[in-house]
Amino acid sequence: MVIDTGAAEGDVRGVLATLPDPEIPVLSVVDLGIVHRVVVREDRIDVVILPTFVGCPALDVIRATITERLEVRFGREVRVETTFEVPWTSDRITPAGRTALRDAGIAPPADPSDMRCPMCESPNVVMDSAFGPTQCRSLFYCRSCRQPFEALKSV
């Protein structure tokens, strides 16, 4: 890989847009909306991320992946910090991210009364469990197409 020493914020965000979330790899960290701030300095790059949930087990992996990719690409020190100065909400998920979730069979965040099956778009769904495989997902069942599916929690 060629080291790009003339990094601008847009260049850094472009690299971040290619980094998948470790728990939901159909989403990049940008599409998930956790990249809060990017500051490009002459000697380093600072990235501030927002955790989706307190105690999110993927944060260490996300920090390490961001650090590695940006250091290799831009040839300078990278600092990745986590902040709660602005709470992450599911509204931060981009439209492209919502489409990627649906295409992967995961319902994007919605109020329970607005939940639709990602396979058939039916509103005839019921929550099986508020607790899914991760803190940010719930389990649902579609009564129309009879498919179980996961849904990202609306926060």
CORZIFEN-V652374 format. One record per residue. RES is the residue in one small letter. NEAR is the number of other C-alpha atoms within 12 Angstrom. Layout:
BEGIN
((RES	NEAR) (RES	NEAR))
END
This chain:
BEGIN
((m	10) (v	11) (i	14) (d	18) (t	22) (g	20) (a	26) (a	21) (e	22) (g	15) (d	21) (v	36) (r	31) (g	22) (v	29) (l	36) (a	28) (t	22) (l	32) (p	28) (d	34) (p	23) (e	25) (i	31) (p	22) (v	26) (l	33) (s	32) (v	40) (v	35) (d	32) (l	43) (g	33) (i	43) (v	39) (h	30) (r	26) (v	30) (v	25) (v	26) (r	20) (e	17) (d	17) (r	25) (i	34) (d	30) (v	35) (v	32) (i	33) (l	33) (p	34) (t	38) (f	25) (v	16) (g	15) (c	20) (p	18) (a	26) (l	27) (d	19) (v	19) (i	36) (r	33) (a	21) (t	27) (i	42) (t	30) (e	23) (r	31) (l	40) (e	29) (v	20) (r	25) (f	30) (g	22) (r	25) (e	23) (v	30) (r	27) (v	32) (e	27) (t	28) (t	21) (f	18) (e	13) (v	18) (p	21) (w	25) (t	24) (s	29) (d	23) (r	27) (i	30) (t	24) (p	19) (a	20) (g	32) (r	30) (t	21) (a	24) (l	32) (r	28) (d	19) (a	21) (g	28) (i	38) (a	41) (p	42) (p	34) (a	25) (d	18) (p	24) (s	14) (d	18) (m	32) (r	35) (c	37) (p	35) (m	29) (c	24) (e	23) (s	21) (p	24) (n	23) (v	30) (v	27) (m	28) (d	19) (s	19) (a	21) (f	17) (g	21) (p	17) (t	23) (q	26) (c	33) (r	31) (s	29) (l	30) (f	33) (y	31) (c	28) (r	21) (s	18) (c	18) (r	17) (q	24) (p	27) (f	35) (e	38) (a	44) (l	41) (k	32) (s	26) (v	20))
END
